[in-house]
Amino acid sequence: MNKPNEFNDKVHLVAKISSYLNAFTKAEKKVADYVLANMDLTIYMTVTELAESIGVGETTVLRFCRKMGFKGYQSFKMGVTKEVAKLSYEVFDETNMGELAEMQNIVQKTMSNNIQVLKETASLIDTQELEKAIHQIIYSKRILFYGVGVSGNTAADARNKLMRIGIVAEMFTDSHMQTMSAATLTDQDMAIGISVSGSTKDTIDALNIARENGAKIISITHFTRSPITKISDIVLLTGGRETALQGGSMSAKMAQLLVIDMLCTGVAIRLKDKALKYKEATAKAVADKAY
């Protein structure tokens, strides 16, 4: 049997919020009213964005979440996402479709979604911030990438891409290695944090340590108002938002890779002959690895 405060997955969240309306404080009721009216938007918001949209403090939102029986904001968003039930795979309408038509629909929907994400990312990029980031990459003594999950894979891709044009970078996905490496940075170095939500604790903890040691901080994220942007010197925004149940979405990954490609292309253009020299050298080094 559930404790009185524990959220029961079998109870509809809308019904539970409605049943608590008379028990909320005035500020908490504002949260409840907003969530009930905007559940499809809430699933994409950080706690900061939700609080600002409603006009209350973050502590009010967190208190509301706990009153609903959730451990925190992320578990609350998970509950809202389940309630909304608009996961990415549900956009495919299979009603009255033959197998061929269904496959064609999947191909078209997937392509359209991914194209849209790339267009969104291109429109969100601040070219002045991009120019600053390229400059920092070229002139920093050390470059460290931090990310976990799919963002960790993006960090590895970024390191590899820079290596091909002669820029030595490191990447860390393990939380202990992230914090230890951040502790070795100086004001001549740079740390790049990659997080779709902008709220990944391990990544942000490492960036905070790097910042305390004087390193420049760049963040690649979807959310303008998020913990990671508050500690960043340079912010590069991506498209491809995801719900609590869509961690590791391919569209978010593609958006991150587009930003990495912009950075590396910009660095290669600035370095010109040096970048070309290393591209040729790395290509020759692996030439005998293919039949």
C-alpha positions in Angstrom: 0.0 0.0 0.0 1.3 3.5 -0.9 2.1 6.0 1.7 -0.3 9.0 1.7 2.2 11.2 0.0 3.6 8.7 -2.5 2.4 9.1 -6.1 0.4 6.2 -7.4 1.1 5.5 -11.1 -2.3 4.0 -11.5 -4.1 7.2 -10.5 -4.5 9.8 -13.3 -2.3 12.8 -12.5 -5.0 15.2 -13.7 -7.5 13.7 -11.2 -5.0 13.8 -8.4 -4.1 17.5 -9.0 -7.8 18.4 -9.2 -8.5 16.6 -5.9 -5.8 18.6 -4.2 -6.9 22.0 -5.4 -8.4 23.0 -2.0 -5.3 21.9 -0.2 -2.8 24.0 -2.2 -1.5 27.4 -1.1 -2.3 30.3 -3.4 1.1 30.0 -5.1 0.8 26.2 -5.5 -2.6 26.6 -7.0 -1.1 28.8 -9.7 1.3 25.9 -10.5 -1.6 23.4 -10.6 -3.7 25.6 -12.8 -0.9 26.2 -15.2 0.1 22.5 -15.4 -3.5 21.4 -16.0 -3.9 23.9 -18.8 -0.4 23.4 -20.4 0.6 19.8 -19.8 2.0 19.5 -23.4 4.3 22.4 -22.7 5.3 21.5 -19.2 6.9 18.2 -20.3 9.6 20.3 -22.1 10.3 22.9 -19.4 13.0 23.1 -16.9 12.0 24.0 -13.3 13.3 27.5 -13.9 11.3 28.0 -17.1 8.1 26.6 -15.5 8.5 28.8 -12.4 9.1 31.9 -14.6 6.2 31.2 -16.9 3.9 30.9 -13.9 5.4 33.8 -11.9 6.4 31.8 -8.8 9.6 30.7 -7.2 11.4 27.5 -8.0 10.8 26.4 -4.4 7.1 26.7 -4.9 7.2 24.4 -7.9 9.3 21.8 -6.0 7.0 22.0 -3.0 4.1 21.4 -5.4 5.8 18.3 -6.9 6.5 16.9 -3.4 2.9 17.5 -2.4 1.8 15.5 -5.4 4.0 12.6 -4.2 7.0 13.0 -6.5 10.6 13.0 -5.2 11.5 16.0 -7.3 10.9 17.9 -10.5 12.3 15.3 -12.9 10.1 12.6 -11.5 7.1 15.0 -11.7 7.9 15.6 -15.4 8.0 11.9 -15.9 4.5 11.7 -14.5 3.2 14.5 -16.7 4.8 12.9 -19.7 3.0 9.6 -19.0 -0.3 11.5 -18.6 0.1 13.4 -21.9 1.1 10.2 -23.6 2.5 12.0 -26.7 5.7 10.1 -27.1 7.5 10.5 -30.4 6.5 7.1 -31.7 2.8 8.0 -31.3 2.9 10.5 -34.1 2.7 7.7 -36.6 -0.9 7.0 -37.4 -1.2 3.3 -38.4 -5.0 3.4 -38.7 -6.2 1.8 -41.9 -2.7 1.6 -43.3 -1.3 -1.3 -45.2 2.3 -2.4 -44.3 3.8 -0.5 -47.3 1.9 2.7 -46.6 2.9 2.4 -42.9 6.6 2.1 -43.8 6.4 5.0 -46.2 4.7 7.1 -43.5 7.5 6.2 -41.0 10.2 7.2 -43.5 8.5 10.6 -44.3 7.7 11.5 -40.7 11.2 10.6 -39.5 12.8 12.6 -42.3 10.5 15.6 -41.7 11.1 15.6 -38.0 14.9 15.5 -38.4 14.9 18.2 -41.0 12.8 20.4 -38.8 15.3 19.9 -35.9 18.2 20.9 -38.0 16.4 24.0 -39.2 15.5 24.9 -35.6 19.1 24.6 -34.5 20.3 26.8 -37.3 17.8 29.5 -36.3 18.7 29.3 -32.6 22.5 29.6 -33.1 23.8 33.0 -32.1 26.6 33.6 -34.6 28.5 36.0 -32.2 28.5 33.2 -29.6 29.6 30.7 -32.2 32.5 33.0 -33.2 33.6 33.4 -29.6 33.5 29.6 -29.1 35.6 29.0 -32.2 38.1 31.6 -30.9 38.3 29.9 -27.5 38.9 26.5 -29.1 41.8 27.7 -31.1 43.5 29.6 -28.3 42.8 27.5 -25.3 45.7 25.4 -23.9 43.4 22.5 -22.9 39.9 21.6 -24.1 37.7 19.2 -22.1 34.3 18.0 -23.2 31.8 16.8 -20.6 28.5 14.8 -21.2 26.7 11.7 -20.2 24.5 9.3 -22.1 23.9 10.4 -25.7 25.5 13.8 -24.9 28.6 11.8 -23.8 28.6 10.2 -27.3 28.5 13.6 -28.8 31.4 14.7 -26.6 33.4 11.8 -28.0 32.4 12.7 -31.6 33.6 16.3 -30.9 36.9 15.2 -29.6 37.5 12.9 -32.6 36.5 15.6 -35.1 38.8 18.2 -33.5 41.7 15.6 -33.5 41.4 15.3 -37.2 42.2 19.0 -37.7 45.1 19.1 -35.2 43.3 20.2 -32.0 43.9 18.0 -29.0 40.9 17.7 -26.8 39.8 15.3 -24.0 36.3 14.0 -23.1 34.9 12.5 -19.9 31.6 10.8 -19.2 32.4 9.2 -15.8 31.4 11.5 -13.0 34.5 11.0 -11.0 36.8 11.6 -14.0 34.8 14.7 -14.9 35.3 16.3 -11.5 39.0 15.3 -11.2 39.8 16.6 -14.7 38.0 19.8 -14.0 40.1 20.3 -10.9 43.2 20.4 -13.0 42.1 23.2 -15.3 43.4 26.8 -15.3 42.4 30.1 -16.7 44.1 29.1 -20.0 41.8 26.2 -20.5 38.2 25.6 -21.6 35.4 23.2 -20.6 32.5 22.4 -22.9 29.4 20.9 -21.3 26.8 19.1 -23.5 23.3 18.5 -22.1 20.0 18.6 -23.9 18.1 19.5 -20.7 20.8 21.8 -19.3 20.1 20.1 -16.0 22.5 17.1 -16.0 24.0 17.2 -12.5 27.3 15.4 -13.1 28.1 17.7 -16.1 27.1 20.8 -14.2 29.1 19.8 -11.1 32.2 19.4 -13.3 31.7 22.7 -15.0 31.3 24.5 -11.7 34.7 23.1 -10.6 36.3 24.1 -13.9 34.8 27.6 -13.6 36.1 28.0 -10.0 39.6 27.3 -11.4 39.2 30.0 -14.0 38.5 28.0 -17.1 36.1 29.3 -19.8 32.8 27.5 -19.9 30.8 26.7 -23.1 27.5 24.9 -23.0 25.6 23.2 -25.8 22.0 22.8 -24.7 18.4 23.2 -25.8 17.2 25.3 -22.9 18.1 29.0 -22.6 17.0 29.1 -19.0 18.6 26.2 -17.3 21.3 25.5 -14.7 24.0 25.0 -17.3 23.5 28.3 -19.0 23.8 30.2 -15.6 27.4 29.2 -15.3 28.4 29.5 -19.0 30.5 32.2 -20.7 29.2 31.1 -24.1 25.9 29.3 -24.8 25.2 27.5 -28.1 21.5 26.5 -28.4 20.2 23.4 -30.2 16.8 22.3 -31.4 15.5 18.8 -30.7 13.8 19.0 -27.3 12.8 15.8 -25.6 10.4 14.6 -23.0 11.3 12.8 -19.8 10.7 9.5 -21.5 12.7 10.4 -24.6 16.2 10.5 -23.1 18.7 10.0 -25.9 16.4 11.0 -28.7 18.0 10.8 -32.2 16.8 14.3 -33.1 18.5 15.8 -30.1 21.7 14.0 -31.0 21.5 15.3 -34.6 21.1 18.9 -33.3 24.1 18.5 -31.1 26.2 17.1 -33.9 25.2 20.0 -36.2 26.6 22.5 -33.6 29.8 20.4 -33.3 30.1 20.5 -37.0 29.7 24.3 -37.1 32.4 24.6 -34.4 34.9 22.3 -36.2 34.2 23.8 -39.6 34.9 27.3 -38.2 38.1 26.1 -36.5 39.3 24.5 -39.7 38.6 27.6 -41.8 40.6 29.7 -39.3 43.5 27.3 -39.2 43.5 26.7 -43.0 46.8 25.0 -43.9 47.3 23.5 -40.5 43.9 21.9 -40.5 44.4 20.5 -44.0 47.8 19.1 -43.0 46.4 17.2 -40.1 43.4 16.0 -42.1 45.8 14.5 -44.6 48.0 13.0 -41.9 45.1 11.4 -40.1 43.6 10.1 -43.3 46.9 8.5 -44.3 47.3 6.9 -40.8 44.1 4.9 -41.2 44.3 4.3 -45.0 45.5 0.7 -44.6 42.6 -0.1 -42.2 40.2 -0.5 -45.1 40.2 -3.2 -47.9 
